[in-house]
Amino acid sequence: MDLRVEAGTITGLIGPNGAGKTTLFNCVSGLLPAEAGQVVFDGNDITGWRADRVTRRGLVRTFQIARGFPRLSVLENLMLYGAHQPGEALWRALARPPAVAAREEALRARAFDVGRRLNLMAVINAAASDLSGGQKKLLELGRALMTDPKLILLDEPIAGVNPTLAGEIASHLQALRADGLTFLIIEHHLDVIARLCDPVVVLAEGRHLAEGSFAALAADPRVQEAYMGRRIGEPQAQARRADT
């Protein structure tokens, strides 16, 4: 798999089930060790780095199933994912030095900013377990934003979301890209890919199959075959037409 994501783009990654899209995300983000090849991010070779170190560098990923701490509030979940945490050592909890208190207040302010940006203020004090599927997806995006990322890998950000909220999430992504963030998105809703992504990369059977605009890929016979297969006898029919 050879893939390049340009800064300031929303790049789509599509392909049939089992093509290897999430596995690719896991290798790039450090959740799975790559057996071969190289991952370069922002000019740095990050191959083999731990996931936490990759995240601190500015590359963060979300998951198909929204994760987090269900009993914590939305605000607490956001704060927990903030960058540059001072830590929870016992002496800090008891002594509460000024630097720790100041950073916690900064994280709280940042969490409120993210909550307002993603229209989560109505549920900011609700437990994460009480959110709808779409709100959990927004919280997943919010947690990624709390890490001060440069590139976000989004794994099916629209899956299981009602059409209205799906449109809202898409609008948030466009606005964030306009602010300078870069995205690589796995998504099976091809209408969302068509709206958001340029370029689009097609992965099939673990390999880079095609790349280009969504319109060009939709007309590509290789992509059509990867998604829908081909009719029995079709190669023979094509050969007969070529002979004539």
N, C-alpha and C positions, 0 to 999 in steps of 0.2 A: 504494500500500500504506500503510494507516494502522494502526499497531500500537502498543499501550501495554503495557509490562511493569511490573507493580506490584512494589515491593520486598517481599522475603520470600516470593515465589511460585515455583513451578515451572510456567512457562507452556509449553505445547506448541505447536509449529508443524508442521502436517501438510499434506499435499497430494500429488497425483499426481506422478510423475517429470516433471521439466521445468517445474514450476510456478514456479520461481524462488526456492526456499527458500535454497539455498546462496548464490546471487547476493545475496540480501538480507543474509545474514550478512557477505558480503564487503564490501558497501557500508557497513554499520553499523560494522564493525570497522576500516575504513580500508584494506583491501586493494584495493578498487576505488573510484575516485572517483565519487561520486553526481552524476548529470547534473542532477538537480533535487531539490527537497524539502529536508527538514531532519531531522537526527538530534540529539536532545537526550538527554543522559545525566546523571543526578544534578544536574539544574538547569543544565547547561552545554551550549551549542551546540557539538557536536564535528564538525559537517559539514565534510568536507574534511581532517580531521586525519590525519596519518600514523599507521600502525598502531602503531608503538612508543609514540607519544604517547597514543593511545587506551588502550593497555594500562597505561601508567603511571597513567592516571586511574582505573583500576579495572575496565575492561571488557575481557575477554579471551575469545578463542574457541578452540575445538579444531577438528580437521579430520576428515573422513570416514575418511581413511587416516591412521593414527597416524604422526606425524612425530617427528623427533628425530635424534640422532646415533648410528647403529647400533653403532659401535665403542666408544662410551663406556659406562660402567656406568650402571645405574639411578640410583645415587647421584649420579654426575657429571652426568647429564642433569637431574636435579632441581635440583642446585646451579646449573647454568648458567642456569636460568630464574628464579632468585631475584631479587626486587626489589632495587633500590638497589645494583647491582653497582659495585665500586670501579674496575673497568676493568683492562686488561691492558697498560698502557704499559710499555715496556722498563725504565724506571727503577724502577717499582714492583716489577716482577718481580725485579730485582737487589737493590734496597734493602730491600724487604719492610717498609715502614713499619708501625708498630703498628696504625694504623687499618685498613689493608688486611687484615692478619692477623686482626684482631678481626672484621671483617665476614665474611671467609671462614669463620671458625669458627662465626659465627652462622648463615650459610647452610647449613653442614654440619649443625648441630643442627636447623634447620628442615626440611632434607631428610629427616633420620631421623624427625622427627615425622610428616611427610607419608607416608613409607614405612610407618610403623607404622599410621597411620590407614587406609591403603588396602590393608593386608595384603600389602605388597610386600617385607617384610623378608627373606623366604626367598630373594629374587632381588636384593637390594639391591646386591650386588657383581657381578652377572651383566651381560654386555653386553646392550644393548637389543635387538640382533639375535637373541638367544637366547630372547626372551620369546615366550609364546603370544600369539595374537591378543587374547584377553581381557586378559592382563597388559599388553600394549601400550596398550590402551584405558585401563587404570587409570593407566599412566604418563602418558598424555596428560592425564588429569584431574589427576594429581599435578603436572605441570608448570604447569598453569593455577593450581593452588592456591598454588604457589610465588611467584606474582606479587602476592599479597595482593589478590585481586579483590573487587569488590562484586557484579558480574554476570558470569556465565559463559555464553557461547553454545556449546552442545554440538551438534555436527553428527554425528548418528547414533552415539551412544555405545554402543549395543548391537549394531550391525551386525557380523556375523561372529563373535559371541561365543556360546559354548555356554550352554544355559539356566541352569545352576547359577551361572556367573560373571555372567550377565546379571542374575540376581536379586540377586547381591551388589552389583553396580554400582548397581542401583536403590536398594538399602538405603543405600549410601553417600550417594547424592544426597538421600535423605530426611533423613538425619542432618545433612548439611551445610546443608540448608535450615533445619532446626531451630536450627542455630547462627547463622543470620542471612544466609546467602548467598542470592542470587537466581539463577535459571536460566531460560534460554530454550532449549528443546530441539527439534531436528529429529529425528524418529524415524519409521521405517516400521513398526516393531513396535507395532501399535495396542494390544495388551494392556499394554505398558509405558506408553504414553501414558495409557491408562485408569487405571492404577495410580498414576501419579505426578503427572499434570498437571491443574491447574485454575487458570485457564481453558485452553481449547484454541482455537487460531486455525487456520482452514483457508485456505490459499492456493491459488488456481487460476488458471492463465494469467497469473501475475504480479499478481493482484489479491486483495484481502481479500474472501473469499467469505462467511464466517460465523465466529461466535465464541460460545463458551459452554462448558457442561460437556460431557464426552465423550458421556455418555448422550444429551443433547439433540442433539448433532451427528450421532450415529450414526443417529438417527431423522429427520434433515433430508433431504428429497428432493433438495435442491440438492447436498448433500455426497455422497449416494449416486450421483447422476449424475456428479459430478466424478471419482469413483473408479472407477465401474463402467459409466458410460454409461447409455443408456436403450434400450429396445426400439424397433425400427423401427415407426413407426405409433403410438407411445404418445401423442403429443400429440393425434392425431385421436381415439383411443379416449377420452382424458380429456374432449375436447370433446363427444363423443357422450353420455358419462355425465352431463356437466353439463346438456345439453339435456333429458335425461329427468328 
